[in-house]
Amino acid sequence: MRPVTKIATGFVLAFGALRINGFDLLLDPVGWGLCASGASELRRTVDDPFSRAGLSAVTMVWTSLVIMATYFVDEDRPLTDSPVGHVMGIAGTVGALITVWLAADAVIRRIRLCGDVSRAGLLDVLRWAVAGLGALGVPTGYGYADPGVVLPIVWFAALVALIVVLYRAARLPCLSEEWEPAAV
């Protein structure tokens, strides 16, 4: 599987939900692990944008594991009813948005180096939409605002579009493991 395909598939697993008795069968830690794996394959240096994206994805693996453990400790109560669950829910949401931002940023930078400015611009707009609309939705999940049904629908559409563009970009030569930037 190509590295960017791993990142996009990781987003599908992390943001998708197939629930039975409240338990998400699409394990979020597996999705974030795929993101970390894809970013690791594309990393060139320690301060590379893919390095930051990979570190964020690894952090989300552990955050997701803690959230899953919180679910199993008291599965009769919603996650947001306990103080730890409340904090972990916010950390999971904010961390997911940061990870999407960093992963998209790394892909955008690499694509711009190859000269594909239009695809990089599209990814940039989609990244802003996913992160911005997702941030607006955080208070909604905790009962602090009610934007209606439009916000989640537009956010989901932006996320799906971002994932589709990542899948389509995965075949670009500059997003392969073997690619090296041209010497300046």
QUIQUISUL-V832976 format. One record per residue. RES is the residue in one small letter. PSI is psi in whole degrees, 0 to 359 (NA if undefined). Layout:
RES_PSI, RES_PSI
This chain:
m_134, r_151, p_316, v_331, t_322, k_317, i_313, a_318, t_323, g_320, f_320, v_314, l_321, a_323, f_342, g_159, a_124, l_96, r_139, i_121, n_38, g_350, f_130, d_113, l_337, l_92, l_117, d_319, p_326, v_317, g_313, w_327, g_321, l_319, c_315, a_319, s_314, g_317, a_322, s_321, e_333, l_351, r_135, r_324, t_172, v_325, d_15, d_146, p_328, f_333, s_316, r_319, a_319, g_319, l_318, s_320, a_321, v_320, t_320, m_331, v_311, w_320, t_316, s_323, l_320, v_319, i_318, m_319, a_321, t_323, y_316, f_334, v_315, d_79, e_353, d_337, r_143, p_153, l_322, t_357, d_339, s_149, p_318, v_317, g_322, h_311, v_317, m_325, g_316, i_315, a_320, g_317, t_310, v_318, g_321, a_317, l_321, i_318, t_318, v_315, w_310, l_320, a_315, a_320, d_316, a_317, v_317, i_313, r_317, r_319, i_321, r_323, l_330, c_354, g_6, d_74, v_324, s_318, r_322, a_320, g_319, l_315, l_323, d_315, v_316, l_323, r_315, w_319, a_314, v_312, a_316, g_311, l_325, g_319, a_322, l_331, g_346, v_311, p_333, t_319, g_343, y_15, g_14, y_346, a_159, d_88, p_359, g_198, v_347, v_315, l_308, p_326, i_315, v_320, w_315, f_318, a_319, a_319, l_314, v_317, a_318, l_315, i_318, v_317, v_322, l_316, y_317, r_330, a_346, a_334, r_357, l_139, p_326, c_349, l_22, s_163, e_332, e_346, w_136, e_137, p_148, a_142, a_138, v_NA
